[in-house]
Amino acid sequence: MTSPLTVHHLRCEYLENPLGLDEARPRFGWQLHSPRRGTVQSAWQVQVALSSQIFDKPVWDSGRVESNQSQQIVYAGPELAARTRYFWRVRAWDEEGNDSGWSETAWWETGLLVPANWKAGWITPDLPDDTSKAGPVPLLRREFAVATDGEITSARLYITARGLYDARINGQPVTDALLTPGWTSYGKRLQYQVYDVTPLVQSGINALGVALGDGWYRGRLGWEGKRNLYGDRLGVLADLHIDYTNGTTALISSDSEWRTAYGPILASDIYDGERYDARREQPGWDTPGFDDSGWSGVLSLDAPMDTLIGSVVPPVRRQEQIAPLAITPRPDGTTIVDFGQLLTGWVRLHVNGQAGQTVTIRHAEVLDRDGNLYVENLRTAKQINKYTLKGGGPEVYEPTFTFQGFRFIELGGYPGPVTSDSVTAVVLHSDLTPTGDFVCSNPDINQLQHNILWGQKGNFVDVPTDCPQRDERMGWTGDVEAFLPTAAFNLDVSAFFTKWFGDLNADQRANGAWPHVSPHVLPDNCYGACAWGDVGILGLWDLYQIYGDRRLLERYYPNMQAYLEFVRGYAGDNLLADKPVPNGFHFGDWLNSDAPSSNGMLATAFFAQSARVLAEIAAVLGRTTDAGGYRELAALVSHAFCQEYVSPNGRVDGGQQTAYVLALSFDLLSAELRAQAADRLVGEIRERKDHLSTGFIGTPRLCPALSDNGKLDVAYDLLLQESFPGWLYQVKNGATTMWERWDSLKPDGSFQTPEMNSFNHYAYGSIGHWLYRVVAGLDVDPSAPGYQHAIIRPRPGGELTWAKAEYASAYGKIVSDWSWEDGRFHLAVTLPTNTSATVHLPAATADGVTESGLPLVDAPGVGSICQSGDELLVEIGSGAYSFVVA
Ligand code: BGC
């Protein structure tokens, strides 16, 4: 008989069978499935072995561990060897003693682990190189022989670059990952990737080819037009290990044997785009037998090895292709193509013409009133790709080391009529698994959710960027602070943010301040802003809630302490953070539409909140004394805040919405003041005829502050507001992503100032988590992080007749799906095995409440039922439930 309990979805460091992990103690997670309601895991066992067949001599056998933990299980076996594939499997028992049997086998493979395991040296092309502007892309190649007498068991390429690399073996790309090695704080952390190239290597002569683009490393970065921020020499570092059945290994490395020449890409730049001359292609350059006698040699490059880290993040890949929605020829001979969706990526061009003809592709987010591309808001970023044909038949072109933010393109010089076969938009972003979906009875809100998701897709391009089009595209910390909880509903951002918080903390200054952007590429004083900097504490706490990631808390605890001391230091004895930020500055409630709140008030509020959250973190880490100290500090700062910024009748600071929102959501007020502040917030909103006025700091917390303080109806009024400023104003004006400003397109039809007007900026998409948590009612329980215990509490309003959220937590899918039907409230809930939830039903008593047709009290899987105000709190275990409240 098959067991009623099965184990599946094995993940190691959040990834499925990751290749190239440098983590000394990887963490495991798995999902369980049982058809029976209320099933929990009572024990688990993990085995790790060197072969998928032989588990009888495991490297590590945890033995049976009595525990319901099925995520964040830390490997506790002997030290791991480099370049080794470890296989692992799990077995679990439920609370009735049912044994799942062994799961399917999963694996992870270690990378080089320490710099000393690299055999390669850095090399750089010995070619004339003008580093003052975007130059041609060098190709590097090396041939190597593979013994014909031994069979290859496996071949691995370990590779990274100073710049971006595109690597190929025998004419085939080694990966579908793009923009590798990705963007990190290169001076301190440079990722390398590992590829399984076994199928590409052949016996006899082989060729390894690498093209190198400037990318973030030495291309133009930042609005000051600076280049070469990390260094001015391109370089590649590569070790190709080929293992034979006879136990020997051949090694081909980046060394003096390589040859180099410039290829068809004449110029390549992240912001400006690419110029490609197909006549300069060197057919066969990446295959064996190519004559490279006219090519130059390479030089060895003195570059650090101790910054190298294994890459543990899903790379950027092609995600979707979008066909033209409308094609409009223009009187000047150009053609405008509308793809119907603002996106990040590039255009694939299909063209047939004469050698030497050049097609120019210009990209823009919007058109102006005359139907021309509007490019002023790109500032100095050109976003232009140019392709020169080689002639002689159909040609296909995609750029390599750049990306564009666009919905519209203008094609110039295209030979023949432009048809829907001429161009395709290729959507690129980090390859993050979709985890959530929110949908409800209001189509405008559904479009808002669409826009939030596309704002995220367009900006999660290896780094969480502010925008993907102008001369910026940076990892703004404040934008992450606002958006992280929403981001984590939509896509699996666990590994993505593990990488980014690594950079943030690598960029932390000795005085404890975190930068405005990470990777940090701005002037020296771009540090220490409140909210922006606080993401180092608040964002990690969010990740802990969402994924249960205690390790990140542990790893960066000293950094968090240093930050808090930094703030405490400049706040001084009276604990008000109203003094100048040492070698830094604040942004305030960025892009708010009322009188600015005082920076001192905002910074003091964040000081209190970060102290309070650090106290919680310390408690999770078992640092009880620290926890007490930070709790006390939080109380003192809250007190100082109230003394300085709150009047006895509940007015906060200048009376801005954000002032009330922070005081409420950071719990800075006494109960009495709290009620007054909530009323005043409502008054402020009503005075503005149900419009918000908040910026990057207030917006993410605005609707939660209202719904948490008995003002749910006001939150819905804001959500549904169709005129400026409000979320649906954008929707009603045809947005397909989130805008940077509430009025990026002004009510009079003109554009906001081109100096700062992105149509793809996710920060105001931070309403998204409220849609999931409050409108649909799918929320995390802070006391059981990672959703092992969830809170299901739909809060209907705004004339919605139904709403549904799904979220693929680490434990499996959670669903909260409510509707009003025939005057009765229906709620369908699904919980994965080994989890439970408290369901809040809008019912005064259990009488008349049914679950799957049975009286609630008789329903299997339903535990305690208790009354709290006008709600019924029902404890349920895993399974699918269907409640009806009469
Ligand atoms: C960015 C924002 C960022 C802000 C900081 C802008 O240029 O695009 O998203 O948070 O600067 O004030």
Boltz pocket constraint, residues with backbone or C-beta under 6 A from the ligand:
constraints:
  - pocket:
      binder: B
      contacts: [[A, 466], [A, 467], [A, 472], [A, 476], [A, 478], [A, 479], [A, 587], [A, 590], [A, 756], [A, 761]]
      max_distance: 6.0
